[in-house]
């Protein structure tokens, strides 16, 4: 799961590897990668080595063949950056658990599988996650909210859990021109389309916004999947005249979309961290966000919050942020201050300290 094409977890892995190569000249690292990410991962530190492990995620081979590939390399400490730790792995390891979304939203509507297959996969997920959490030397998570969730749901000793906050993406990029179908001014949503992302409620809110302010557009962008296809084929989406979906954006296109947005809207019901609002703040874009899960912890006073289950509240907060220049100025100033708190280098240094304590 390397790189932005794999979502927030892919960005986390990409930035952790990049920063560790800069700050650690002493330890030896082995990076296990699938074929499609192998050339994408750039190695500039001679202490880092790439090993091909073209094993599909979340399948049986993760627990058998991948286990053998790791064993062949013989690491003193393994860091699994996601919960899918091989059940038969017996070396020392730490694990990053980003969230408990699959615990909190265990519904067949969030799966492309039928009820029976979904039931089996859900039970396996819970077994593997619980095993990883209990067998690990330490757990990394990315918010105090998720730490508390792990303690409550999995009965983990809180002393075992380490919080390392992520950070907005700051690499210098050349902007792409705005696609012709993007009309300004627009509100921007960046992210996936799963049930916890709450996009149907955003679409419902936008139908009302179109009547109250027909000037404002909505741009959705994120990795295309079955759930985005469902959304854009829905009658609710097709009945909105001022919504566009841009699939699979490059980093360069994302840069352009962020910089030209009137505001970013983030209606999620549940997040383990929530990078897009910080990405927008870094680019001086006001953020309107739901008030659930970790978001108030991560965004502080730099976002204007709404109840994600209250359509009228969502409409009111979006339009107020778009129309009220004083509020926009306040959010922009607060956002610029807030993003100084977050650093990928700091995350990497804290992770390295945990490696040294655990190894």
N, C-alpha and C positions, 0 to 999 in steps of 0.2 A: 504494500500500500504506500507507494512512494510518489510524491508529487501532487500538485494541486488538482490534477484530473481525478484524484481519488478522494477529493473532499478535504474536510478539516483534518482528518487523521493523516492523510497523505502530506498535507502542508506541514503538520507537526513533525513527521519523520524526516522530511526534506530539510527543514530548518535545523533540527537537532543534529543531523549528520553534518550539515554545512558548518555549524558553529563549533561542534566538537573538533572538526579538522583544524579550525583556527586556534582553539585555546589549549589543545592537548597534544604535546609533542612527545609524550612519554609512553603512553599505553598503546598496545596493539589492538586494532579493531577488525572484525570480520563483519561485512554487511551482506546479508542474504537477500537476493533480489530475484524477481521474476523476469522473464525475457523482455517483456514490454517496458520494464523500467531500468534494465541493465545499463544501457547507454545513456539514459537520462540522468542517472546518478553520477555526478562528476567527482572524481577523486583527485585531490591536490596535495594530500598529506601522505608521505610514503609509509606511514604506520597504518594506513587504512587499506583494506583488501576487499574486493567484491567477489562473491561466490554466487554462482547461478543456482537458484532453487526454484525451478519453475513449477511450483506446486499450487494448484487452485486453492483459494481461500475457503474456509469453512467446510472442507470435505475430509473424507477418511484419510487421504494421503498426507494431510497435515499432521496426522497423529502417527503415521508409519514412516513414509519415505522422507518427509522433512526432518523427522526425528533422527533418522540415520545420517542425513546430510550434516546436521548440526554436530552430531557425535563425532563424525569424521574430522571436523575442524577442531574439536576439543576446547571450546572456550572455558576460561575459568569462571566467567559470569556471563549469563545471557540476559539481554534486555528484550522482552517481548513488548512491542509498542502498542499492542491491542490485546484484548482478552483471550483470543483464540490460541492459547498455549497447548502444545501437544500433551495429551493425557499421559503418555508414556515417557515424557522427558523427565530425567532424574538428576540433571545437573542443577547447580545453583542458578537462580534467576530472580529478576525483578520484573514486574509487569505494570504497564500503564493501562488503567481503566478510565476511559474518557467520560463515561456516563452509564446510566442504567435505563436507557430509553426502551430497550426490549423488555425490561421488567415492568416499566411503567405503562407501556402501550402494547400489551400482549394481545393483539387482535388480528384476526385473519385478514382484515381490510388492509393491514400493513404488509401483506405478503402476496406474492404471485402464486403461491402454492394452494392446493386444496386443504380443507380442514384437517384431514388425517395427517398428511405430510407436514403441515404447519405444526400440528400438535407434537409430532415426533421431534421436529427440528427445535421447537421451543424447549422441550425437555432436555435435549442434548446441549443447547446453548446454556441453560441454567446449570447443568452438570459441569460443563467445561469452565464456565466463569467461576463457579464456586470452588472448583478444584484449583484453578489458577490463583485465586485470591488467597486460599488457605495454604497452598504449598510455597508461595513466593516468599522470598526473604523480606521484600518490601513492595509496597504498592505506590505508584505515582498516579495522582489525579490532578485535574486542572482547575478545580474550584473547591471552596469550602463547602458549597452546597452538595457537590458530588461526594465529597468525603463523608458528610453526614448521611447521605443516602446509602453509601456502602456500609457504614456502621450499623444503620438501622435495618437494612435489607439482608445483608450477608453476615451480620454479627462479627464484623472485623474489629480487632483492637485498634482504636484510633491512633495509637502510637506507631502503628505499622504503616500508616498512610501519610504520604508526603505530597504537599501541594506545590506544583510548579506552574505558574500562570503562563499562558501563551502570549503572543504579541501580534500586532498587525504586520502584514507583509510590507517591507520597505525597499525591496530591490528596485534600482533605477530601471525604468522601462520606457520604451518608445511607445507613445500612444498610437492606437489605430484610429482612423476617422470613425465617427459615429455611423452605424449602419443607416441606410436611407429610411428604413421603417421606424427608426427611433425619432420621435417628435418631442421637442422640448416645449415647455417644462415637463419633467417627469419625476415621479417617485420610483425608487429602485428597490427591488428585492433580489438578494443574492443568496443562493443556497439550494438545497435539495427539495424534493417534493415527496415527503412522507407524511403520514397522518399527524404526527406531532408538530409538523411545521405549520399547520393551521392555514394553509393557503385557501381552502374553500371559504373560510370566514373572511379572508382578505378580499376574495372575489365578490362576495356578497356585499361587503362594505364599499367596494369600488362601484358597484351598480348605483349606490346612493350618491357617491362622490361625483359620478358623471352627471347626475341631475343638478347637484348643488354647485359644482364648479367644472363645467365641461372643458376648461382649459387644460386641466392637469391629466397627464398620462401616467400609466403604470407599466414599468418594464420588469419582467421576471427573467432571471438568468440563472442557469445552473446545469449540472450534468443531466442530460436527457435519460430518462428511464421509463419504465412501465407506468409509474405514478404521474409523471409529467404528461405522458400521452393521454392518460385518463382525464387529467385536469383540462387539457386544451381541447379535448373532444366533448367536454361536458356542455350542456345547454347554457349553464351559468356563465362559463367563460366566453362562449360564442355570442352571447347576448350583450357582452360588454364591448363597446366600440373603441375604447381607448386603452386596451391592454395588449401588449406584445410579449411574446416569449422568445428569448434568444438562447438556443441550446449550446452547451459545451463551450463556454467562452474561454479564449486564451487569456493569459495574464495581461497581455497588451490591451485586449478589448475590455477586460475588467477595469483596467486603469482608466480608460476613456469613459466608461459608464459611470464609475464612481465620481470622477472629476466634473462631469457635466450634469450630475443629478441635482435636483432641487432638494431632495431629502432621501434618506434610506428608511424603509419601513421593515420591521422585523416582528412578525406576529406569532412567533413560535410559542408552543405550549410547554416545551421542555428542552433545555440545553444543558450540556456539560460545561460549556464555556461560551461559545458564540463569537466567532471571529468577525463576520461581516460588519457589525456595528462599529467595531474598533477600526476596521479597514476604512470605513466611511469617515469616521472622526479624524483619522490621520490625514485625510484629504479635505478636511474642513467642511464636511457635509453634515447638516443636522440629522439627528437620529430620533425616530419615533419607534418605540419598542414595547413589546408586551412586558407585563410586570411579574412574570412567573419565573420559577426555578432559580438559576444562578444569575439571571440578567441584571437585577438590581445590584448584586454583589460586584459584578464585573464592570458595569457601566456607570454605577454611582449616580451622581447628580448631572451627568452629561447627556442624558436621554430624557425625552418626554414620554411618560409611560401611559399605557392603556390596558384595560382588562381584555385579554384576547378572546374571551367568550361574550363580550358585550359589543355588538356591531356598532351601536350608536356611539359608544365611547371611542371606538377605533376611528370612526368617521370624523368625530369632533376633534380628536387629537391630531390626526393627519392634516385636516384643513386648517386648524389653528397654527400648526407649525409652518405650513406653506404660506399662510397669509400674514402672520405676525412677525414683522422684522425684528422687533426687540427680542422676542423669544428665540428667533433664529440666531441672532448675535450672541445671546447668552449660551445657547447650546453649542455653538461653534467654539466659543472661548473655553467653555468647560471641557469640551472634547479634546481640544488641543493640549490642555493641561493633563487630562486623564491619560492620554496615550503615552506620556513620558514615563508612566509607572510600569509599562510593560516592555520587556526586552527578550528577544530570543537568546541573546548571549547570556543573560541572567538565568534563563531557563536551563541552558546547556551547562552552565557552571554548577547550578544546584543539582542537576542530574549527574554530573561528573563526581561531585562530592558523595552522592549516594552510591555510585559505582565503587568508589574507593572504600566506603564504609562496609559495603556488602561483599566485596571481593576478597 
